[in-house]
Amino acid sequence: MVSLIMQATGGSAHYNYNGSGTWERTQIYYKIYSSGDYATAASGAMADWSNWTDVTLTATAPDYEDIAVLTYYGGTAGPYGFAQVCSVSIGCWDPLPWSSQYTYAEALINIDRTSSWSTNKKRYVTAHEIGHTLSLGHVDTDPWELMFGTCCETYDTYGTYQPTSHEIAAVNAAY
């Protein structure tokens, strides 16, 4: 099976992967498997997407989440973060194509690349990866957009760490 993992370090696409990969409902449950600034950043990113789109993201107990937000040790040369959709929860060993019906997704943030960042910069990369789990791809023409494909110009230059009106509209169009 060929899978596509969109990384925060590059790539380009339109906002929606193939125009067909989405959740079958707008109530989506998530669990944050991290602590400290990473948990704060993830909670803020989830609240932004939930408050400003037609998707309701709700924190839940383990073993029932649709989206898991995790940190990992990916080395200093690895991506800042990545997202993937899977057919089973935690331990996503079988990533699915982004055009599939989503049943479980992971947003992973690389501790080795982000540990010295401010909470808002961590929120930026987390919100970017959550955008992927909500069907958004990279954009390569608007560097102020959260989903701009090259980390971390969006945050460093424009201070963006929340979804823009274009990204909100794209998620609402998908759901």
C-alpha positions in Angstrom: 0.0 0.0 0.0 1.3 3.4 -0.9 0.7 6.0 1.8 1.2 9.7 1.8 2.5 11.5 4.9 2.4 15.3 4.6 5.3 16.8 6.5 5.6 20.3 7.9 8.9 20.6 6.0 7.8 20.7 2.4 5.5 19.7 -0.3 2.7 21.4 -2.1 -0.9 20.5 -2.8 -4.3 22.2 -2.9 -6.1 22.5 0.3 -8.0 19.2 0.1 -6.2 16.0 -0.7 -7.9 14.6 -3.8 -11.1 16.4 -2.7 -12.5 13.2 -1.0 -10.7 12.3 2.2 -12.8 13.3 5.2 -14.4 12.1 8.4 -18.0 10.8 8.0 -19.2 13.1 10.8 -18.5 16.5 12.2 -18.2 15.5 15.8 -14.6 14.3 16.2 -13.0 13.1 19.4 -9.3 13.7 20.2 -6.8 12.7 22.9 -3.6 14.6 23.6 -0.8 12.2 24.6 1.7 14.8 25.7 2.2 17.2 28.6 3.5 20.7 29.5 3.8 23.2 26.6 3.0 20.5 24.1 -0.4 19.8 25.7 -1.1 23.5 26.0 -0.3 24.0 22.4 -2.4 21.1 21.3 -5.4 22.1 23.4 -5.2 25.6 21.9 -4.9 24.3 18.3 -7.9 22.0 18.8 -10.0 24.8 20.3 -9.2 27.1 17.3 -10.2 24.5 14.7 -13.3 23.6 16.7 -14.4 27.2 17.5 -14.0 28.5 13.9 -15.1 25.6 11.8 -18.2 23.4 11.4 -16.2 20.5 12.9 -16.6 20.0 16.7 -13.4 18.6 18.3 -14.0 17.2 21.7 -11.4 15.9 24.2 -12.0 12.4 25.3 -10.6 9.6 27.5 -8.0 7.2 26.0 -9.2 4.3 23.8 -11.9 6.3 22.1 -10.2 9.1 20.2 -10.5 9.7 16.5 -7.4 11.9 16.5 -4.4 11.3 18.7 -1.9 14.2 19.2 1.5 12.8 20.1 5.1 13.8 20.5 8.0 11.7 19.3 11.8 11.8 19.2 12.5 12.1 15.5 16.0 13.5 15.5 17.2 17.0 14.6 17.1 16.2 10.9 13.6 14.8 10.9 10.4 16.7 10.1 9.0 19.2 12.7 5.8 17.1 12.6 3.7 15.0 10.4 0.1 13.6 10.2 -1.3 10.3 9.0 -4.7 8.6 8.7 -4.9 5.0 9.7 -7.4 2.1 10.0 -6.5 1.3 13.6 -5.8 3.5 16.6 -2.4 4.2 18.3 0.6 2.6 16.6 -0.5 3.5 13.1 1.3 0.8 11.3 -1.0 0.9 8.3 -1.3 4.5 7.0 -4.2 4.9 4.5 -4.4 7.2 1.5 -5.5 10.7 2.3 -8.4 10.2 -0.1 -10.0 7.5 2.1 -12.8 7.8 4.6 -11.0 8.7 7.9 -11.5 6.4 10.9 -8.4 7.4 12.9 -5.6 9.9 12.5 -2.4 11.0 14.3 -0.7 14.3 14.5 2.8 13.9 15.7 5.2 16.6 16.8 9.0 16.1 16.8 10.4 16.9 20.3 14.0 17.0 19.0 13.1 19.8 16.6 10.7 21.8 18.7 11.6 21.5 22.4 13.2 25.0 22.5 10.2 26.7 20.8 7.6 29.0 22.5 4.2 27.5 23.3 2.7 29.5 20.3 5.3 28.2 17.9 4.5 24.6 19.1 0.8 25.5 18.6 1.6 26.6 15.1 3.1 23.2 14.1 0.4 21.3 16.0 -2.4 23.3 14.3 -0.7 22.7 10.9 -0.7 19.0 11.5 -4.3 19.0 12.8 -5.2 20.8 9.5 -4.0 17.7 7.7 -6.2 15.5 9.8 -9.1 17.7 8.8 -8.4 17.2 5.1 -6.2 20.2 4.3 -3.1 19.9 2.2 -0.2 22.3 1.9 -0.3 25.6 0.0 2.8 26.9 -1.6 1.8 30.4 -2.7 0.6 32.1 0.6 3.3 32.0 3.2 1.1 33.7 5.9 -1.3 30.7 5.8 -1.0 28.1 8.5 -0.9 25.3 5.9 2.0 26.8 4.0 4.3 23.9 3.2 7.6 25.1 4.5 8.1 25.3 8.3 8.5 27.8 9.9 8.4 30.9 7.8 4.6 31.3 8.5 5.2 31.6 12.2 8.6 33.4 12.2 7.6 36.0 9.7 3.9 36.5 10.1 3.2 35.1 13.7 0.5 32.8 12.4 -0.4 30.0 14.7 -4.1 29.8 14.1 -6.2 28.9 11.0 -6.8 31.7 8.6 -10.2 32.5 7.0 -9.2 30.6 3.8 -8.4 27.4 5.8 -11.6 27.7 7.9 -13.6 28.0 4.7 -11.8 25.0 3.2 -12.6 22.8 6.2 -16.2 24.0 6.3 -16.5 23.2 2.5 -15.3 19.7 3.2 -17.8 19.1 6.0 
